[in-house]
Amino acid sequence: MTPDPALRTAVSCTIITKNEADRIERCLESVRGLVSEIIVVDSGSTDETLAICRAFGATCFHRDWEGYGQQKRFAESKASHDWILNLDADEWLTQATRAELSRLLTAPIPQAIHGFEFKITQVYPGDERPRPFADYHNYIRLYDRTRCRFPDSAVFDEIKLPGAHKGRIKAPIFHQSIRSIAHLVEKNIAYYKLQTGEIKKKSPLTLVRIGFEPLSVFFKYYFMKMHVTGGVYGFIVAITIAMLRTYRLAILYFPKERTR
């Protein structure tokens, strides 16, 4: 990778993958010229993911899947530079985000800042931009690995920093987390099974929550997270997530379901 020579801070981009051939190229292209290297940690792709990454100039490693945090920490350890930009294969930098990062990296980063938070905004399958008032999460994605790292957790893969050590990138990262409703179901069931491996204790209220979960989660996603602006597709997404969250409680309450 050849970054813009005007950049003062060298950055390694880390990405974890498995069968991402249909969307990894958009992610790779979005960091072109901003990073000095791309580190890809793959957990067993059987499609063209690795061929695409290598053709782009990425350095690829294989690591059997243990969990999100473990994969990302391994990627950190393979990076040549301490400042790391972590992206998922289904994410990409917008042009506004690229411009903001370029301005940031052409000047020295203040010593007090250990990482930068981004607004990760959801994009529906087949769309190029988020729907109006799309839901989002704020995550640290550009950080100094000598000062903070991803946790050693299968599911809790979020870097935490106090406000005094955290910067902010105003422009968003776009995130197309699902390919279809079927993929939404498959992805969440796999995640919940990982999650229940770390959350061993069930609450006495779990069974009570199962009764209320569908309606409360639907209301949260359809109205509060604004899937109402997504039309019929948004309605289907919200009701599917409500059923999936109920399923999560069920496998907490009935542990034998976790291994099925």
C-alpha positions as CSV (number, residue, x, y, z in Angstrom):
1,M,0.0,0.0,0.0
2,T,1.2,3.5,-0.8
3,P,-0.3,6.2,1.4
4,D,-0.5,9.9,0.6
5,P,3.1,11.2,1.3
6,A,1.6,14.2,3.1
7,L,0.3,12.0,5.9
8,R,2.3,12.4,9.1
9,T,0.9,9.4,11.0
10,A,1.4,5.9,9.6
11,V,-1.7,3.8,10.0
12,S,-2.4,0.0,9.6
13,C,-5.9,-1.0,8.6
14,T,-7.1,-4.3,10.2
15,I,-10.0,-6.4,8.8
16,I,-11.3,-9.8,9.9
17,T,-13.0,-11.9,7.2
18,K,-14.8,-15.1,6.2
19,N,-16.4,-15.4,2.8
20,E,-16.7,-11.6,2.1
21,A,-15.9,-11.7,-1.6
22,D,-19.2,-9.9,-2.4
23,R,-18.3,-6.8,-0.4
24,I,-14.7,-6.7,0.7
25,E,-13.5,-4.7,-2.3
26,R,-15.6,-1.7,-1.3
27,C,-14.1,-1.7,2.1
28,L,-10.5,-2.0,0.7
29,E,-11.1,0.8,-1.8
30,S,-12.3,3.1,0.8
31,V,-9.0,3.2,2.7
32,R,-6.8,3.5,-0.4
33,G,-4.1,6.2,0.1
34,L,-5.0,6.6,3.8
35,V,-3.2,3.6,5.3
36,S,0.3,2.2,4.9
37,E,-0.8,-1.5,5.1
38,I,-3.9,-3.6,5.3
39,I,-3.8,-6.7,7.6
40,V,-6.5,-9.3,6.9
41,V,-7.2,-12.1,9.3
42,D,-9.3,-14.8,7.7
43,S,-11.0,-17.7,9.5
44,G,-11.5,-20.0,6.6
45,S,-13.0,-18.4,3.5
46,T,-14.0,-20.7,0.7
47,D,-14.8,-18.0,-1.8
48,E,-12.5,-15.4,-3.5
49,T,-12.1,-13.2,-0.4
50,L,-8.3,-13.8,0.0
51,A,-7.6,-13.5,-3.7
52,I,-9.3,-10.1,-3.8
53,C,-7.4,-9.0,-0.7
54,R,-4.0,-10.1,-2.0
55,A,-4.6,-8.5,-5.4
56,F,-5.3,-5.3,-3.5
57,G,-1.9,-5.6,-1.7
58,A,-3.2,-6.7,1.7
59,T,-1.2,-9.0,3.9
60,C,-3.3,-12.0,4.8
61,F,-3.2,-14.4,7.8
62,H,-5.3,-17.4,8.7
63,R,-6.6,-17.9,12.2
64,D,-9.3,-20.3,13.3
65,W,-12.3,-18.6,14.6
66,E,-12.5,-18.1,18.4
67,G,-14.5,-14.9,18.5
68,Y,-14.6,-11.2,17.5
69,G,-12.2,-9.9,20.1
70,Q,-9.7,-12.6,19.7
71,Q,-9.5,-12.2,15.9
72,K,-9.1,-8.4,16.2
73,R,-6.4,-8.7,18.8
74,F,-4.5,-11.1,16.6
75,A,-4.8,-8.6,13.8
76,E,-3.4,-5.9,16.1
77,S,-0.4,-8.1,16.8
78,K,0.4,-8.4,13.1
79,A,0.2,-4.7,12.3
80,S,3.5,-2.8,11.6
81,H,2.2,0.5,13.0
82,D,0.8,1.4,16.4
83,W,-2.1,3.5,15.0
84,I,-4.7,1.1,13.7
85,L,-7.9,1.7,11.7
86,N,-10.2,-1.2,12.3
87,L,-13.0,-1.9,9.8
88,D,-15.3,-4.8,9.3
89,A,-15.5,-6.2,5.8
90,D,-19.1,-4.9,5.5
91,E,-18.1,-1.3,6.3
92,W,-16.6,1.5,4.2
93,L,-15.4,5.0,4.6
94,T,-17.5,7.7,2.9
95,Q,-15.8,10.4,0.9
96,A,-16.4,12.9,3.7
97,T,-14.8,10.5,6.2
98,R,-11.8,10.0,4.0
99,A,-11.4,13.8,3.7
100,E,-11.6,14.2,7.5
101,L,-9.1,11.5,8.2
102,S,-6.7,12.9,5.6
103,R,-6.8,16.3,7.4
104,L,-6.3,14.5,10.8
105,L,-3.4,12.4,9.7
106,T,-1.5,15.3,8.0
107,A,-1.0,16.9,11.4
108,P,0.5,15.5,14.6
109,I,-2.1,13.7,16.7
110,P,-2.3,15.2,20.2
111,Q,-0.6,13.1,22.9
112,A,-3.7,13.1,25.1
113,I,-5.8,11.4,22.4
114,H,-5.6,7.6,22.4
115,G,-8.4,6.9,19.9
116,F,-11.1,8.3,17.7
117,E,-14.8,7.5,17.8
118,F,-16.9,7.2,14.6
119,K,-20.6,7.1,13.9
120,I,-21.2,3.7,12.3
121,T,-24.4,4.1,10.3
122,Q,-26.6,1.2,9.1
123,V,-27.3,0.8,5.4
124,Y,-30.0,-1.6,4.1
125,P,-29.0,-4.4,1.6
126,G,-28.8,-3.1,-2.0
127,D,-28.7,0.6,-0.9
128,E,-25.7,2.8,-1.3
129,R,-26.7,5.3,1.5
130,P,-28.5,5.0,4.8
131,R,-32.3,5.6,5.0
132,P,-33.5,8.8,6.6
133,F,-32.7,8.9,10.3
134,A,-30.9,5.5,10.1
135,D,-29.8,3.9,13.4
136,Y,-26.2,4.0,14.3
137,H,-23.6,3.2,17.0
138,N,-20.6,5.1,18.1
139,Y,-17.4,3.1,18.3
140,I,-13.6,3.7,18.6
141,R,-12.1,2.5,15.2
142,L,-8.9,4.5,14.9
143,Y,-6.7,4.0,17.9
144,D,-3.1,3.7,19.3
145,R,-2.7,0.0,20.2
146,T,0.0,0.9,22.8
147,R,-2.7,2.7,24.8
148,C,-5.9,0.7,24.2
149,R,-6.8,-2.6,22.5
150,F,-9.8,-4.7,21.7
151,P,-10.9,-6.9,24.7
152,D,-10.1,-10.6,24.8
153,S,-13.8,-11.5,24.4
154,A,-15.7,-13.5,21.8
155,V,-18.6,-11.0,21.6
156,F,-17.7,-7.8,23.5
157,D,-15.4,-6.3,20.8
158,E,-15.6,-2.6,21.7
159,I,-12.7,-0.4,22.7
160,K,-13.5,1.8,25.7
161,L,-11.8,5.1,26.4
162,P,-12.5,8.0,28.8
163,G,-13.7,11.2,27.2
164,A,-10.4,13.0,27.9
165,H,-8.5,10.5,25.7
166,K,-11.1,10.2,23.0
167,G,-11.3,12.2,19.8
168,R,-14.2,12.3,17.4
169,I,-14.6,11.9,13.6
170,K,-17.7,13.7,12.6
171,A,-18.2,12.0,9.2
172,P,-19.7,8.5,9.3
173,I,-18.6,5.0,8.4
174,F,-21.3,3.2,6.5
175,H,-22.2,-0.4,7.6
176,Q,-24.2,-2.8,5.5
177,S,-24.3,-5.5,8.2
178,I,-26.8,-7.9,6.5
179,R,-27.1,-9.2,2.9
180,S,-30.8,-10.2,3.4
181,I,-33.4,-11.0,6.1
182,A,-32.2,-14.6,6.0
183,H,-28.6,-13.4,6.7
184,L,-30.0,-11.3,9.5
185,V,-31.4,-14.4,11.2
186,E,-28.3,-16.6,10.5
187,K,-25.9,-13.9,11.8
188,N,-27.8,-13.1,15.0
189,I,-28.3,-16.8,16.0
190,A,-24.6,-17.4,15.6
191,Y,-23.8,-14.3,17.6
192,Y,-26.3,-15.2,20.4
193,K,-24.8,-18.6,20.8
194,L,-21.4,-17.0,21.2
195,Q,-22.8,-14.5,23.7
196,T,-24.4,-17.2,25.9
197,G,-21.1,-18.9,26.1
198,E,-19.8,-15.9,28.0
199,I,-23.1,-15.1,29.9
200,K,-23.5,-18.3,32.0
201,K,-25.9,-17.1,34.6
202,K,-29.6,-16.8,33.8
203,S,-31.8,-14.3,35.7
204,P,-35.0,-15.4,37.4
205,L,-36.7,-12.7,35.3
206,T,-35.6,-14.2,32.0
207,L,-38.9,-16.2,31.7
208,V,-40.9,-13.0,32.4
209,R,-38.9,-11.0,29.9
210,I,-39.7,-13.6,27.2
211,G,-43.3,-12.6,27.4
212,F,-42.6,-8.9,26.9
213,E,-39.6,-9.0,24.6
214,P,-41.3,-9.2,21.2
215,L,-43.4,-6.1,21.7
216,S,-40.8,-4.0,23.5
217,V,-38.0,-4.8,21.1
218,F,-40.2,-4.2,18.1
219,F,-41.2,-0.8,19.5
220,K,-37.5,0.1,20.1
221,Y,-36.3,-0.8,16.6
222,Y,-39.3,0.3,14.6
223,F,-39.9,3.7,16.3
224,M,-36.8,4.6,18.4
225,K,-34.2,3.3,16.0
226,M,-36.3,4.7,13.1
227,H,-36.8,1.6,11.0
228,V,-40.2,3.1,10.4
229,T,-38.4,5.3,7.7
230,G,-37.4,2.1,5.9
231,G,-40.9,1.3,4.6
232,V,-42.0,-2.3,4.4
233,Y,-38.4,-3.6,4.6
234,G,-37.9,-1.6,7.8
235,F,-41.1,-3.2,9.3
236,I,-39.8,-6.7,8.5
237,V,-36.3,-5.9,9.9
238,A,-37.8,-4.6,13.2
239,I,-40.2,-7.6,13.7
240,T,-37.4,-10.1,12.8
241,I,-35.0,-8.5,15.4
242,A,-37.8,-8.7,18.0
243,M,-38.2,-12.4,17.4
244,L,-34.4,-12.9,17.4
245,R,-34.1,-11.1,20.8
246,T,-36.8,-13.4,22.2
247,Y,-34.8,-16.4,20.9
248,R,-31.7,-15.1,22.7
249,L,-33.6,-15.1,26.0
250,A,-34.9,-18.6,25.3
251,I,-31.4,-20.0,24.9
252,L,-30.3,-18.3,28.1
253,Y,-33.2,-19.9,29.9
254,F,-32.9,-23.3,28.2
255,P,-29.1,-23.9,28.0
256,K,-29.5,-27.1,26.0
257,E,-30.7,-25.0,23.1
258,R,-27.3,-23.4,22.8
259,T,-25.7,-26.4,21.2
260,R,-28.4,-27.2,18.8
